[in-house]
Amino acid sequence: MVLNRLLILGAGTAGTMAANHLAKVLDHDWSITVVDRDVDHHYQPGYLFVPFWMDPDRVLKDRRDFLPGRATFRQEAVRLVHPGRRQVELAGGDLLDYDWLVIASGSVPRPDLVPGMADGALWRDTVHEFYTHEGAVALRDALPASTPAGCSCTCAASASPPTSPWSGSTTSAGGWSPTTAASCPSTCW
């Protein structure tokens, strides 16, 4: 019996939700394969709390624990999608065939799109973000030393989903925009 093949690129929140939902509604003549470059599921809303009080390890879980039992997980980076052939090429050279493809690759901060934000020594020294695990930890480590009592901080928020981590190209126009301290979780340390 030939199975229909569902291939999901990305096992973050969107890819995991798609796998779980489709596992419930697709007949068992469908195989489900989920590909991601690592096994760490990052609970990104928790990043907001890491700079201020939360242990950074609390926002990391093994993503395989959240996938449906019928899904196959492949830990590998994606090199290229070949839509005409209905194949995805993995970084190691393997080709995965698909009938349906879901791309849930997420987004990454692009501070380089704002002049001065990611220039040299400023990035993660005096300019921070808490959209990534590394950024939230760096902000946590910097706040007690750099925010004297009585002053306010300025946060940066993503204006749009900047890039696909697998393609390296922008998924839509936009980047970062500064927001006022009023939108920060805490204005003083």
Contacts in CASP RR format, 6 or more apart in sequence:
PFRMAT RR
TARGET T0000
AUTHOR 0000-0000-0000
METHOD contacts of the structure
MODEL  1
MVLNRLLILGAGTAGTMAANHLAKVLDHDWSITVVDRDVDHHYQPGYLFV
PFWMDPDRVLKDRRDFLPGRATFRQEAVRLVHPGRRQVELAGGDLLDYDW
LVIASGSVPRPDLVPGMADGALWRDTVHEFYTHEGAVALRDALPASTPAG
CSCTCAASASPPTSPWSGSTTSAGGWSPTTAASCPSTCW
1 29 0 8 1.000
3 29 0 8 1.000
3 30 0 8 1.000
3 31 0 8 1.000
4 26 0 8 1.000
4 29 0 8 1.000
4 30 0 8 1.000
4 31 0 8 1.000
4 99 0 8 1.000
4 100 0 8 1.000
5 30 0 8 1.000
5 31 0 8 1.000
5 33 0 8 1.000
5 97 0 8 1.000
5 98 0 8 1.000
5 99 0 8 1.000
5 100 0 8 1.000
6 22 0 8 1.000
6 26 0 8 1.000
6 30 0 8 1.000
6 31 0 8 1.000
6 32 0 8 1.000
6 33 0 8 1.000
6 98 0 8 1.000
6 99 0 8 1.000
6 100 0 8 1.000
6 102 0 8 1.000
7 33 0 8 1.000
7 35 0 8 1.000
7 88 0 8 1.000
7 96 0 8 1.000
7 97 0 8 1.000
7 98 0 8 1.000
7 100 0 8 1.000
7 101 0 8 1.000
7 102 0 8 1.000
8 15 0 8 1.000
8 18 0 8 1.000
8 19 0 8 1.000
8 32 0 8 1.000
8 33 0 8 1.000
8 34 0 8 1.000
8 35 0 8 1.000
8 101 0 8 1.000
8 102 0 8 1.000
8 104 0 8 1.000
9 35 0 8 1.000
9 36 0 8 1.000
9 78 0 8 1.000
9 81 0 8 1.000
9 88 0 8 1.000
9 101 0 8 1.000
9 102 0 8 1.000
9 103 0 8 1.000
9 104 0 8 1.000
9 105 0 8 1.000
9 166 0 8 1.000
10 34 0 8 1.000
10 35 0 8 1.000
10 36 0 8 1.000
10 103 0 8 1.000
10 104 0 8 1.000
10 105 0 8 1.000
10 106 0 8 1.000
11 19 0 8 1.000
11 34 0 8 1.000
11 35 0 8 1.000
11 36 0 8 1.000
11 41 0 8 1.000
11 63 0 8 1.000
11 66 0 8 1.000
11 67 0 8 1.000
11 73 0 8 1.000
11 104 0 8 1.000
12 36 0 8 1.000
12 41 0 8 1.000
12 42 0 8 1.000
12 63 0 8 1.000
12 104 0 8 1.000
12 106 0 8 1.000
13 44 0 8 1.000
14 104 0 8 1.000
14 106 0 8 1.000
15 34 0 8 1.000
15 102 0 8 1.000
15 104 0 8 1.000
16 34 0 8 1.000
16 41 0 8 1.000
16 63 0 8 1.000
16 66 0 8 1.000
16 67 0 8 1.000
18 102 0 8 1.000
18 104 0 8 1.000
19 32 0 8 1.000
19 34 0 8 1.000
19 67 0 8 1.000
19 68 0 8 1.000
19 71 0 8 1.000
20 66 0 8 1.000
20 67 0 8 1.000
20 68 0 8 1.000
22 30 0 8 1.000
22 32 0 8 1.000
23 32 0 8 1.000
23 68 0 8 1.000
23 69 0 8 1.000
23 70 0 8 1.000
23 71 0 8 1.000
24 68 0 8 1.000
26 32 0 8 1.000
28 70 0 8 1.000
31 72 0 8 1.000
32 68 0 8 1.000
32 70 0 8 1.000
32 71 0 8 1.000
32 72 0 8 1.000
33 71 0 8 1.000
33 72 0 8 1.000
33 73 0 8 1.000
33 74 0 8 1.000
33 96 0 8 1.000
33 98 0 8 1.000
34 67 0 8 1.000
34 71 0 8 1.000
34 72 0 8 1.000
34 73 0 8 1.000
34 74 0 8 1.000
35 73 0 8 1.000
35 74 0 8 1.000
35 75 0 8 1.000
35 76 0 8 1.000
35 78 0 8 1.000
35 88 0 8 1.000
35 90 0 8 1.000
35 96 0 8 1.000
36 63 0 8 1.000
36 73 0 8 1.000
36 74 0 8 1.000
36 75 0 8 1.000
37 75 0 8 1.000
37 76 0 8 1.000
37 77 0 8 1.000
37 78 0 8 1.000
37 91 0 8 1.000
38 75 0 8 1.000
39 62 0 8 1.000
39 63 0 8 1.000
39 64 0 8 1.000
39 75 0 8 1.000
40 60 0 8 1.000
40 61 0 8 1.000
40 62 0 8 1.000
40 63 0 8 1.000
41 60 0 8 1.000
41 61 0 8 1.000
41 62 0 8 1.000
41 63 0 8 1.000
41 65 0 8 1.000
41 66 0 8 1.000
42 59 0 8 1.000
42 60 0 8 1.000
42 133 0 8 1.000
43 58 0 8 1.000
43 59 0 8 1.000
43 60 0 8 1.000
43 61 0 8 1.000
44 59 0 8 1.000
44 131 0 8 1.000
46 54 0 8 1.000
46 58 0 8 1.000
46 59 0 8 1.000
46 136 0 8 1.000
47 59 0 8 1.000
47 130 0 8 1.000
47 131 0 8 1.000
47 132 0 8 1.000
47 133 0 8 1.000
47 135 0 8 1.000
47 136 0 8 1.000
48 130 0 8 1.000
48 136 0 8 1.000
48 185 0 8 1.000
49 185 0 8 1.000
50 56 0 8 1.000
50 59 0 8 1.000
50 130 0 8 1.000
50 133 0 8 1.000
50 136 0 8 1.000
50 137 0 8 1.000
50 139 0 8 1.000
50 140 0 8 1.000
51 128 0 8 1.000
51 130 0 8 1.000
51 136 0 8 1.000
51 139 0 8 1.000
51 140 0 8 1.000
51 143 0 8 1.000
51 185 0 8 1.000
52 140 0 8 1.000
52 143 0 8 1.000
52 185 0 8 1.000
52 186 0 8 1.000
56 133 0 8 1.000
56 136 0 8 1.000
56 137 0 8 1.000
56 140 0 8 1.000
59 133 0 8 1.000
59 136 0 8 1.000
60 133 0 8 1.000
63 73 0 8 1.000
64 73 0 8 1.000
67 73 0 8 1.000
74 90 0 8 1.000
74 96 0 8 1.000
76 90 0 8 1.000
76 91 0 8 1.000
76 92 0 8 1.000
76 94 0 8 1.000
77 90 0 8 1.000
77 91 0 8 1.000
77 166 0 8 1.000
78 88 0 8 1.000
78 89 0 8 1.000
78 90 0 8 1.000
78 91 0 8 1.000
78 105 0 8 1.000
78 166 0 8 1.000
79 89 0 8 1.000
79 90 0 8 1.000
79 91 0 8 1.000
79 92 0 8 1.000
79 93 0 8 1.000
80 88 0 8 1.000
80 89 0 8 1.000
81 87 0 8 1.000
81 88 0 8 1.000
81 89 0 8 1.000
81 101 0 8 1.000
81 103 0 8 1.000
82 88 0 8 1.000
82 89 0 8 1.000
82 95 0 8 1.000
83 101 0 8 1.000
86 97 0 8 1.000
86 98 0 8 1.000
86 99 0 8 1.000
86 101 0 8 1.000
87 95 0 8 1.000
87 96 0 8 1.000
87 97 0 8 1.000
87 98 0 8 1.000
88 95 0 8 1.000
88 96 0 8 1.000
88 98 0 8 1.000
88 101 0 8 1.000
89 95 0 8 1.000
90 96 0 8 1.000
103 164 0 8 1.000
105 164 0 8 1.000
105 165 0 8 1.000
105 166 0 8 1.000
105 167 0 8 1.000
106 161 0 8 1.000
106 164 0 8 1.000
106 165 0 8 1.000
107 158 0 8 1.000
107 161 0 8 1.000
107 162 0 8 1.000
107 163 0 8 1.000
107 164 0 8 1.000
107 165 0 8 1.000
107 171 0 8 1.000
108 131 0 8 1.000
108 132 0 8 1.000
108 162 0 8 1.000
108 163 0 8 1.000
108 165 0 8 1.000
109 129 0 8 1.000
109 131 0 8 1.000
109 132 0 8 1.000
109 158 0 8 1.000
109 162 0 8 1.000
109 176 0 8 1.000
110 162 0 8 1.000
110 163 0 8 1.000
110 170 0 8 1.000
110 175 0 8 1.000
110 176 0 8 1.000
111 117 0 8 1.000
111 118 0 8 1.000
111 123 0 8 1.000
111 127 0 8 1.000
111 129 0 8 1.000
111 156 0 8 1.000
111 176 0 8 1.000
112 118 0 8 1.000
113 162 0 8 1.000
113 174 0 8 1.000
113 175 0 8 1.000
113 176 0 8 1.000
114 156 0 8 1.000
114 175 0 8 1.000
114 176 0 8 1.000
114 177 0 8 1.000
116 122 0 8 1.000
116 127 0 8 1.000
117 123 0 8 1.000
117 127 0 8 1.000
117 156 0 8 1.000
117 176 0 8 1.000
118 127 0 8 1.000
124 134 0 8 1.000
124 135 0 8 1.000
124 138 0 8 1.000
124 142 0 8 1.000
125 142 0 8 1.000
126 142 0 8 1.000
126 146 0 8 1.000
127 156 0 8 1.000
128 135 0 8 1.000
128 138 0 8 1.000
128 139 0 8 1.000
128 142 0 8 1.000
128 156 0 8 1.000
129 135 0 8 1.000
129 139 0 8 1.000
129 156 0 8 1.000
129 176 0 8 1.000
130 136 0 8 1.000
130 139 0 8 1.000
130 155 0 8 1.000
131 158 0 8 1.000
143 153 0 8 1.000
143 189 0 8 1.000
144 189 0 8 1.000
147 153 0 8 1.000
147 188 0 8 1.000
147 189 0 8 1.000
149 188 0 8 1.000
149 189 0 8 1.000
150 188 0 8 1.000
151 188 0 8 1.000
152 181 0 8 1.000
152 184 0 8 1.000
152 187 0 8 1.000
152 188 0 8 1.000
153 181 0 8 1.000
153 184 0 8 1.000
153 186 0 8 1.000
153 187 0 8 1.000
153 188 0 8 1.000
153 189 0 8 1.000
154 178 0 8 1.000
154 179 0 8 1.000
154 180 0 8 1.000
154 181 0 8 1.000
154 184 0 8 1.000
155 178 0 8 1.000
155 179 0 8 1.000
155 181 0 8 1.000
155 183 0 8 1.000
155 184 0 8 1.000
156 176 0 8 1.000
156 177 0 8 1.000
156 178 0 8 1.000
156 179 0 8 1.000
157 176 0 8 1.000
157 177 0 8 1.000
157 179 0 8 1.000
157 183 0 8 1.000
158 175 0 8 1.000
158 176 0 8 1.000
159 174 0 8 1.000
159 175 0 8 1.000
159 176 0 8 1.000
159 177 0 8 1.000
160 172 0 8 1.000
160 173 0 8 1.000
160 174 0 8 1.000
160 175 0 8 1.000
161 171 0 8 1.000
161 172 0 8 1.000
162 170 0 8 1.000
162 171 0 8 1.000
162 172 0 8 1.000
162 174 0 8 1.000
162 175 0 8 1.000
163 169 0 8 1.000
163 170 0 8 1.000
163 171 0 8 1.000
164 171 0 8 1.000
181 187 0 8 1.000
END
